[in-house]
Every structure is written in C-alpha cells, then in structure tokens.
Amino acid sequence: MQVKVSAVAPPGAPHMEHNTCINVVSEVIYEIEFSGTRGIQSVSVRFKVSNVSGNSGSSLQQHFTLHFWTRTLSHTLPRSGNPGYITGAPLLIANSGAMQHMNILQSEGDGSCSQFLRHTVQFGRNMRTSCKLSLSPILEDSNCSYIQQKLYRALQGMNRAEDLAVTGSAHSTQAEDWTAILIQDCSVQAVNCTSCCMVPVTLEIQILWTKVGLLSNPQAQILGARYFYQCRPLKFPSTSTVPLTTGVTFADMTEWPEPPRGQPQMHWKLPFDIFFPFKVALNLERSYRDDLAGYLLLILIISSILCF
C-alpha cells in the first residue's frame, strides 16, 4: 500500500531579483501520521523559504525535520476526575469521537511558535501564551484563505476541538457526557477591505464550570465553553511574522445554598402573672406574723393585770 505525500502550501518558484535569489528552500518538515495497527496513515511536507544573495561565496544551511505522531485513542487517556474534574487535571476534548487533551500554543526559545510542542490546558488554571508565527511570502491575494487556515490551525492545534467533556470521567460513546464548544471566528468580524485579509491573531477560550452534589463532597462540572477569535485585517503585502496569543479563563458559576440555621431554639411561653403563687405565699406569711404579734400583746396585757 502506498501513501501519497501531500505538500502543505508549496512555496512559489525561485527567481532572481536584484542579484538576490528569492524563495530558496531553507527547511523541509515532514509530518507522518501512523497507527500501531494500520501503519502509516498520511504524510505531509512543509517548506520554509528564505532569500540568498547571488554574490559568489554565499552559502545556505538547510534543515530537514521528521515528525511522527499518532491519534490518541480514547481508552488510553487517563481520567481527569471521577466523576468531577480535579484541579490541575487535563481538559478532555473530542473531535469526531476521538478523545484528546485540550492544548494551546507553546513558544520556542527564540519566541517563535513551536510546530510540535503545545501546552496542555489544566482544569481550573488560567493560562496565557504568545509566540510569533512565520508566514511564507505572499504572492497574490488568493493566498488569504491559506493564511487564515494556517493561523486557525496554529491557534487551535492539528485537530479542531468540537466537544468538551462535562466531567473528568466522560466516555466517548455517551452523548450526555459532552457539551458542544461555541466558536466565534473571523467571519462575524469582517470589514470592508479590498487589499487586506481578516485573520485570527488571538484565541480566547472561556470555560464556565460549577460544583454540584453534596456539600461535603462537591464535584466540578463543565457548564459550557467558547472559542472566541479576535481578528484583525492583514494588508498585502504582509509582514513575514504574525504575533499570536492564546488565553484560557475559567469562571466559577457555583450558586451555594443558604447556610443551615443550626439547632432549633426553644421559645418559652409563661403565664401573664408568673409570680402570683409567690405573692399569695408572701401575703399569708405577713398575715400570720400580724396575728402572732396580736396574740403576744394580749398575753402581756393579761399577765400584767393578774400580777397586780
């Protein structure tokens, strides 16, 4: 079985201009997709070009890169929680049923966008990355769609995310475990410009989540997500590099219930005149003392008469 090698936007033909050779191939990058059971699935090649002086003694160092990659199978991905997401665990996304980790741009040491390395998005942790993407020389206005697709691919990765896992233990076959990602691209930000191209330069990934379940053991769950592309017109002829930025923001939408009121309080209901028994007893005691004093006075008077 043969696999056709497809060229990704081949460069323009080399030509001389003012003693300078234009569009000289300086780097060739092969990307080979393979499977452990089906072998090589596809091969693509990309070219980087540069300009070389036509003077004698000029030299050019060429670079050749070979990159092998495979689509991650759903059953090989570890869980990111059970069932709710764990802070710091990778976000799970799906494209046509194939699960993978959400990732964003990663820069090289010189500030350029890495072609193969990307940062993994971790649940609950806001991120922001920036880098510069090199563009091939633009020869005509028809290259606008190619530039747009190249920048979209750089921002969102090789495989475009379509769905986001609601929980960290989502299954690829369970539709209720996934939520569609809302995408707002450059098509809604078009401007009237005949000599420019509306291209994405910033991707803002906004994720809403909440805590559900018991108060003693709440579980983190995704409510929704949006890919918001911020675009700007790129005039022709364009610059050789375009700065790109990607940001990830998590927003907690948890609505906590009212706190418990604690133990019920006892409300005592007492009679109107609670001291009535004590008043009766006090009056009886006073009456008894008065009678006793009268008897003693009477005895003293009788005793004095008898003595005389």
C-alpha positions in Angstrom: 0.0 0.0 0.0 1.3 3.4 -1.0 0.7 6.7 0.9 0.7 9.9 -1.1 2.9 12.7 0.2 0.9 15.9 0.2 2.6 19.3 0.2 1.1 21.9 2.5 1.1 25.2 0.6 4.1 24.8 -1.6 6.2 27.9 -1.9 6.5 30.0 -5.0 9.0 29.3 -7.7 12.5 30.6 -7.0 13.7 33.5 -9.1 16.4 36.2 -9.2 15.6 39.8 -8.3 18.3 42.4 -8.0 21.1 39.9 -7.5 19.1 38.1 -4.8 17.7 34.6 -5.2 14.1 34.6 -3.9 12.2 31.6 -2.4 15.2 29.4 -1.7 14.1 26.3 0.3 15.8 26.5 3.7 13.9 23.9 5.7 11.8 20.9 4.9 9.4 19.5 7.5 7.8 16.0 7.1 4.9 15.1 9.3 4.0 11.4 9.4 0.8 10.1 11.0 0.9 6.5 11.9 -1.1 3.9 13.8 0.2 0.9 15.8 -2.1 -1.5 13.9 -2.6 0.2 10.5 0.9 1.6 9.9 1.5 5.0 8.2 -1.8 6.8 7.5 -0.7 10.1 5.9 2.5 12.1 5.1 2.6 15.8 4.6 5.6 18.1 3.8 6.0 21.8 4.5 8.7 24.1 3.2 10.3 27.2 4.6 12.0 29.6 2.2 14.5 32.4 2.5 16.3 34.8 0.3 20.0 34.3 -0.6 22.4 36.8 -2.1 23.6 36.0 -5.6 27.2 37.0 -4.8 29.9 34.4 -5.1 30.7 32.7 -1.8 27.2 32.9 -0.5 26.0 29.8 1.4 22.8 28.4 2.8 22.3 25.8 5.5 19.3 23.6 5.0 17.4 21.8 7.8 15.3 18.7 7.5 12.8 17.6 10.2 10.9 14.4 10.5 8.0 14.3 13.0 6.0 11.2 13.8 2.6 11.5 15.5 -0.4 9.3 16.2 -4.0 10.0 17.1 -4.6 9.2 20.8 -7.2 6.5 21.3 -9.9 7.3 23.8 -9.3 4.3 26.0 -5.7 5.2 26.6 -6.4 8.6 28.1 -6.4 8.6 31.9 -9.3 10.1 33.8 -9.2 13.7 34.8 -11.5 13.0 37.8 -14.2 10.6 39.0 -16.7 12.0 38.3 -15.9 15.7 38.6 -12.7 17.3 37.3 -9.7 17.6 39.6 -7.9 20.9 39.7 -4.8 20.6 37.5 -6.0 17.7 35.5 -6.1 17.9 31.7 -9.3 19.1 30.0 -10.8 16.4 27.7 -12.0 17.3 24.3 -13.3 15.3 21.3 -13.1 15.6 17.6 -15.3 13.1 15.6 -15.4 10.8 18.6 -11.6 10.8 19.2 -10.7 12.0 22.7 -7.6 14.1 23.4 -6.3 16.8 25.8 -7.0 20.4 25.1 -3.8 22.2 24.2 -2.7 25.7 23.3 0.3 27.5 21.7 3.8 27.0 23.0 6.8 29.2 22.1 10.4 28.2 21.3 13.4 29.8 22.9 13.5 32.4 20.1 9.9 33.4 20.6 8.6 31.6 17.5 5.6 29.2 17.7 6.6 25.6 18.2 5.4 23.4 15.4 5.1 20.2 17.5 5.1 21.2 21.2 1.9 22.7 22.9 0.8 23.4 26.4 -1.8 21.2 27.9 -4.8 23.1 29.4 -5.3 22.1 33.0 -8.7 22.4 34.7 -9.1 25.5 37.0 -5.9 27.2 36.0 -5.9 30.3 33.8 -3.2 30.4 31.1 -1.9 32.9 28.5 0.8 32.2 25.9 2.2 34.2 23.0 4.5 33.5 20.1 5.3 34.6 16.5 4.3 32.6 13.5 6.4 32.8 10.3 4.5 33.2 7.0 5.6 32.4 3.5 6.0 35.3 1.1 2.6 36.3 -0.2 2.5 36.5 -4.0 -1.2 37.2 -4.7 -4.5 37.9 -2.9 -5.8 34.4 -3.4 -3.4 33.3 -0.6 -5.8 34.9 2.0 -7.7 31.6 2.7 -4.4 29.7 3.1 -3.2 32.3 5.6 -6.4 32.1 7.5 -6.3 28.3 7.7 -2.7 28.3 8.8 -3.4 30.7 11.6 -6.5 28.9 12.7 -4.5 25.6 12.7 -1.8 27.2 14.8 -4.2 28.6 17.4 -6.4 25.5 17.8 -4.0 22.7 17.0 -3.9 20.0 14.4 -7.2 18.6 15.4 -10.0 21.1 16.0 -11.9 20.6 19.2 -15.7 20.1 18.7 -16.9 18.9 22.1 -15.7 19.4 25.7 -16.1 16.7 28.4 -18.6 17.8 31.1 -16.8 15.6 33.8 -13.4 14.2 34.2 -14.6 10.6 33.7 -16.6 11.2 30.4 -17.0 8.3 27.9 -16.6 9.0 24.2 -19.8 7.0 23.5 -22.0 8.8 26.0 -23.5 11.9 24.4 -24.7 13.3 27.7 -21.0 13.5 28.9 -20.1 16.1 26.3 -21.1 19.7 25.5 -20.5 21.4 22.2 -18.0 24.2 22.1 -19.3 27.5 20.8 -17.0 29.0 18.2 -16.9 32.7 17.1 -14.5 33.1 14.2 -13.4 35.9 11.9 -16.5 35.5 9.6 -18.6 37.7 12.0 -15.8 40.4 12.3 -15.4 41.1 8.6 -14.5 44.6 7.5 -14.6 46.3 4.1 -11.1 46.0 2.8 -10.2 45.1 -0.8 -6.5 44.7 -0.3 -6.4 43.0 3.1 -7.3 39.7 4.7 -9.1 39.3 8.0 -7.0 36.8 10.0 -7.2 35.5 13.6 -4.5 36.7 15.9 -5.9 35.9 19.4 -7.9 32.9 20.7 -9.7 33.4 24.0 -11.0 30.1 25.5 -13.7 30.8 28.0 -14.9 27.9 30.2 -17.8 28.0 32.7 -18.0 25.4 35.4 -19.8 24.8 38.7 -19.8 22.5 41.7 -22.6 20.0 42.1 -23.5 17.3 44.5 -23.2 17.1 48.3 -21.8 20.0 50.2 -19.4 17.6 52.0 -18.0 16.3 48.6 -18.8 18.7 45.7 -17.9 17.7 42.2 -16.5 20.1 39.5 -18.6 20.0 36.3 -18.3 21.9 33.0 -21.3 24.0 32.0 -20.1 25.3 28.6 -17.1 26.7 26.7 -16.5 29.2 23.9 -13.7 29.7 21.4 -13.6 33.5 20.7 -11.2 34.5 17.9 -10.1 38.1 17.9 -9.2 39.1 14.3 -7.6 42.0 12.5 -7.0 42.9 8.9 -3.7 41.8 7.4 -2.8 44.0 4.4 -0.9 42.8 1.3 2.0 42.5 1.1 2.1 41.1 4.6 4.9 41.0 7.1 6.9 37.8 7.5 5.7 37.1 11.0 2.4 37.4 12.9 2.2 37.6 16.7 -0.3 35.1 18.1 -1.8 34.9 21.6 -4.0 32.3 23.3 -5.7 32.7 26.7 -7.7 30.3 28.8 -10.1 31.6 31.5 -12.1 29.5 34.0 -15.2 31.1 35.5 -16.8 29.5 38.6 -20.6 29.8 38.4 -21.4 27.8 41.6 -24.5 29.0 43.4 -24.2 27.9 47.0 -27.4 27.2 49.0 -28.3 29.2 52.1 -26.3 28.1 55.2 -28.2 25.9 57.7 -29.9 27.7 60.6 -28.4 25.4 63.2 -30.3 23.7 66.1 -33.9 24.9 66.7 -34.3 27.3 69.6 -36.9 26.8 72.4 -39.5 29.5 72.8 -40.8 29.6 76.5 -44.4 30.7 76.9 -45.1 31.8 80.5 -48.4 32.9 82.2 -49.2 36.6 82.4 -48.6 36.8 86.2 -45.9 34.2 86.8 -45.2 35.5 90.4 -48.8 35.0 91.6 -48.1 31.9 93.8 -45.2 33.7 95.4 -47.4 36.8 96.2 -50.0 34.6 97.8 -47.5 32.8 100.0 -46.0 36.2 101.0 -49.4 37.6 101.9 -50.2 34.6 104.1 -46.8 34.9 105.9 -47.4 38.6 106.6 -51.0 37.8 107.9 -49.6 35.1 110.2 -46.9 37.4 111.6 -49.6 40.1 112.4 -51.8 37.6 114.2 -48.9 36.3 116.2 -47.9 39.7 117.3 -51.5 40.5 118.4 -51.7 37.3 120.5 -48.4 38.1 122.2 -49.6 41.6 123.1 -52.9 40.3 124.5 -51.0 37.8 126.7 -48.7 40.5 128.0 -51.7 42.7 129.0 -53.4 39.9 130.8 -50.3 38.9 132.6 -49.8 42.4 133.9 -53.3 42.6 135.2 -53.1 39.4 137.1 -49.8 40.4 138.6 -51.4 43.5 140.1 
